[in-house]
Amino acid sequence: KMPSARELAIMYKINPNTAARVNKELEIEGVCFMKRGLGTFVSEDESKVEQYRDEMAYELTSIYLQGMKQLGFNENEISKLLEDSFEKVEA
């Protein structure tokens, strides 16, 4: 079950109308569905959820890489930083 628009608005300190639009957009994209009186739920279509997850990961990775390149890091330096970060997280 996903948080209601009101709960999202409180959690993220956003306008409730914005939160409702987020839920509606996710529903249009097939990521979630609404059951009247029960709330909004994540889709049981695992392929749709996986596709959406992959798209988000690609977008975040692209933003990260663009930012790192703007800071002057090359591919090897970025890879090294990522490896070091994983080691710190796993420790």
Backbone torsions as a table, in degrees:
resi	resn	phi	psi	omega
1	LYS	NA	137.7	178.9
2	MET	-95.3	155.6	176.8
3	PRO	-63.4	150.4	176.6
4	SER	-70.1	167.4	178.0
5	ALA	-59.3	-39.8	179.3
6	ARG	-64.4	-43.4	178.9
7	GLU	-64.1	-41.9	177.6
8	LEU	-61.5	-42.7	-179.2
9	ALA	-60.5	-41.7	179.3
10	ILE	-70.0	-45.1	-178.5
11	MET	-58.7	-45.8	-173.7
12	TYR	-103.6	5.0	178.4
13	LYS	53.9	52.0	177.9
14	ILE	-123.7	168.1	178.2
15	ASN	-66.0	136.7	178.8
16	PRO	-57.1	-32.5	177.6
17	ASN	-65.6	-37.0	177.0
18	THR	-64.4	-44.5	178.8
19	ALA	-61.7	-40.6	178.9
20	ALA	-64.7	-38.7	178.0
21	ARG	-65.4	-37.0	177.5
22	VAL	-60.5	-49.8	178.7
23	ASN	-60.1	-40.9	-179.7
24	LYS	-64.9	-42.1	179.8
25	GLU	-64.5	-41.5	177.3
26	LEU	-64.0	-35.5	177.8
27	GLU	-68.0	-42.7	178.1
28	ILE	-60.3	-38.8	-179.4
29	GLU	-78.2	-5.7	177.3
30	GLY	84.1	11.3	-178.9
31	VAL	-79.7	-27.8	179.2
32	CYS	-142.1	171.6	176.6
33	PHE	-144.2	155.8	-176.7
34	MET	-107.7	136.9	172.2
35	LYS	-114.6	116.9	-177.8
36	ARG	-51.8	128.9	177.2
37	GLY	80.4	-11.9	-178.3
38	LEU	-111.5	-28.8	178.6
39	GLY	120.8	-164.2	-177.7
40	THR	-109.0	137.0	-176.0
41	PHE	-127.4	148.5	175.0
42	VAL	-66.4	139.3	-179.5
43	SER	-56.8	145.1	176.3
44	GLU	-86.6	-4.2	177.1
45	ASP	-79.5	93.5	-174.9
46	GLU	-59.3	-33.0	-179.4
47	SER	-66.7	-36.8	178.7
48	LYS	-68.0	-44.0	178.6
49	VAL	-63.6	-43.2	179.3
50	GLU	-63.2	-41.6	178.8
51	GLN	-61.8	-45.3	-179.9
52	TYR	-64.3	-41.4	178.3
53	ARG	-61.1	-45.1	179.5
54	ASP	-63.8	-41.4	178.5
55	GLU	-61.9	-42.4	179.0
56	MET	-65.2	-41.7	179.7
57	ALA	-62.6	-43.2	179.4
58	TYR	-62.4	-43.0	-179.4
59	GLU	-64.2	-45.3	178.4
60	LEU	-63.0	-40.8	179.3
61	THR	-64.3	-42.3	179.2
62	SER	-61.6	-43.8	179.4
63	ILE	-62.4	-44.6	179.4
64	TYR	-60.0	-49.9	-177.4
65	LEU	-63.5	-40.7	177.8
66	GLN	-61.6	-43.0	179.2
67	GLY	-63.6	-43.1	-180.0
68	MET	-65.3	-39.4	178.6
69	LYS	-66.6	-36.8	177.2
70	GLN	-65.1	-29.0	176.6
71	LEU	-80.2	-5.9	175.5
72	GLY	97.5	8.9	178.9
73	PHE	-80.3	141.9	174.9
74	ASN	-96.3	177.8	-175.7
75	GLU	-58.4	-44.2	-179.2
76	ASN	-64.5	-41.7	180.0
77	GLU	-65.3	-40.5	179.0
78	ILE	-63.9	-44.4	178.5
79	SER	-59.8	-43.7	-179.8
80	LYS	-62.8	-43.4	178.7
81	LEU	-61.9	-40.3	179.1
82	LEU	-65.4	-44.7	178.3
83	GLU	-59.4	-46.0	179.1
84	ASP	-61.7	-39.5	-179.8
85	SER	-65.3	-41.6	177.9
86	PHE	-62.2	-40.9	-179.8
87	GLU	-63.0	-39.6	179.7
88	LYS	-67.8	-38.8	-179.3
89	VAL	-68.8	-39.0	-178.2
90	GLU	-74.1	-21.2	-176.2
91	ALA	-73.1	NA	NA
